[in-house]
Amino acid sequence: MCGIIGYVGPRNVISVVIEGLRRLEYRGYDSAGLAYFKEGQVEIVRSVGKLFALEEQLSGKYSTGKVGIGHTRWATHGVPSETNAHPHKSGPLVLVHNGIIENYLPIKRNLQNKGRTFTSETDTEVFVQLINDCYEQQPNLEDALFEAMAQVRGSYAICLLSETAPDQIIAARSGCPLVIGVAKKEFFAASDIPAFLPYTREVLYLEDGEVATFREGGLEIKNRKRTVVTPKTQTILWDPVMAEKGGYRHFMLKEIHEQPRAIIDTMRGRIGQDSAEIYLEELDLPLAEVGPLTVAGPIVRAWPQRISRVILIACGTSWHAALTGKFYLEEMTRLPVEVDIASEFRYRSLHLTASDLVIALSQSGETADTLAGLREAKKQGATILAISNTVGSSISREGAVVYTHAGPEISVASTKAFTTQITTLLLLAMYLGKKRGTFAEQEQRALMNDFTQLPNQIETVLQDEGKIAAMAKRVFRSNNFLYLGRGVHFPVALEGALKLKEISYIHAEGYPSGEMKHGPIALIDEHMPVVFLAPKDRLYEKALSNMMEVKARGGKVLLFTNEPDNPVEVAETFVFPKVSPYLSPIVATVPLQLLAYHIAVLRGSDVDQPRNLAKSVTVE
């Protein structure tokens, strides 16, 4: 949730850390802080609010030291305040922390009984006080950290510096992301790659329980057994420009417009030239090259034939993508498919076997509930698979993974993550259908021909953005919206409502159109815009009947359809291109994203950093 960064190197530490925090602010933005060395002593500067408040305090300052750490906060323990802001200090030690220490209260009581006092409400101060307590009992800071880590329960990624060792930073993780950037004579540790992307593309990922000590002269990593390990670096292919706004007013708008390119990147290399094959080589490679797809034994290439049930788990926007994927998988594999919210799945009484395929979706690959659910499925012997956008993320290291290749998504509200996840699920459904012999080759060829035109169809929608902006001007003062869709468009309605409530703070609900008369119809009046997703398909006439029911109660219908000759007179209409029914949910999503965006802008909301939200939910 929070963003942390540590830097060791010859550059101006303050500038590097502030720039890194700016690139991490999507992870939290209710307070921020920085620690650096000034004349041999640690200087800590903290502020409430967004990062610019911290920048104002640091204006004109320069660090002569070579070490610095910073933090941008999404509050968990304690209200946003300067006192609760990171970094936190105990003795010579200074700590920034992302995550939650679940047993911080008994640890705090024990430390108070030893005479230690606390100035904040945070679990992070408890953690640094515990590390210092261990450090006072034995002089090796690295060993003290390992001892403290053994006593805490929960999730964390930390950067720790000490006034007794002003040339180094110690970083560690357990359950929260932490990536290290490696450059010539300088090192970075951060919650996400964009924090240091302008300086290096060479990265390595800490595993749970590992501790990394880095100084200008080198880097050393030890595992839980305190044995030195030598991880391999990876080269990130993102261009740093991809993480910038590129002339757009907001990251969200930029990422909406990036969707044609992102979908091309998702499809790239996965569709045969004759449209007869789907290549998901992540699933075709030998076991040694992809990691365990299951804990039940060796994998053979015929594993799709032994699957008898598919379970999709995810949270938020990824859950909506999973609901869409359910339709594809049921249709093309002829298997029963369940979709579960990961935070519920992980606590159910599960009865899984190797014939169950559990697919976890997470843009960041660090979503705590989704990761825990996948690990539980793996523990029970299910066949597991992840769909993620982030190479090297925690979820990708659990087993086989299919990457969406959407590129960095900075805005808190997901857009291209959603459409590329749906694209990936459609590719996966065709892949499994072909392997199982349940999806006809002729039908696949026809769909693939349509698939290759999908980016152009989305470009067509984006070119009509002005129509959506004009629609937004006529409805942005409304305080309640209802989104309705049938079949595969019901999850799109859910996602459209989520986007609106996330960034404009308007109350919005998504429902299956057929459920409207079972409750939501009581809310409809002349002040309630009702967004209908009604492409001309086998359920089109039923959607028209639902529209008439809304109109009869004075409701304002906003129709999104691919049929220009709609027989029902409505308040607003947006026509998107006619495409295959399988592709329609992807195309129909884009105008709803634009509608939410333009309404939020008109209402003066902070589009990229909506209140109370964070991009990567790494705590329960």
Secondary structure, 3 states (H helix, E strand, C coil): CCEEEEEECCCCHHHHHHHHHHHHHHHCCCEEEEEEEECCEEEEEEEECCHHHHHHHHCCCCCCCCEEEEEEECCCCCCCCCCCCCCEEECCEEEEEEEEECCHHHHHHHHHHCCCCCCCCCHHHHHHHHHHHHHHHCCCHHHHHHHHHHHCCEEEEEEEEECCEEEEEEEEEEECCCEEEEECCEEEEECCHHHCCCCCCEEEECCCCCEEEEECCEEEEECCCCCEECCCCEECCCCHHHHCCCCCCCHHHHHHHCHHHHHHHHHCCCECCCCCCECCHHHHCCHHHHCCCECCCCCCCCHHHHCCEEEEEECHHHHHHHHHHHHHHHHHHCCCEEEEEHHHHCCCCCCCCCCEEEEEEECCCCCHHHHHHHHHHHHCCCEEEEEECCCCCCHHHCCCEEECCCCCCCCCCCCHHHHHHHHHHHHHHHHHHHHHCCCCHHHHHHHHHHHCCHHHHHHHHHHCHHHHHHHHHHHCCCCEEEEEECHHHHHHHHHHHHHHHHHHCCEEEEEEHHHHHHCHHHHCCCCCEEEEECCCCCCHHHHHHHHHHHHHCCCEEEEEECCCCCCCCCCEEEECCCCCCCCHHHHHHHHHHHHHHHHHHHCCCCCCCCCCCCCCCCCC
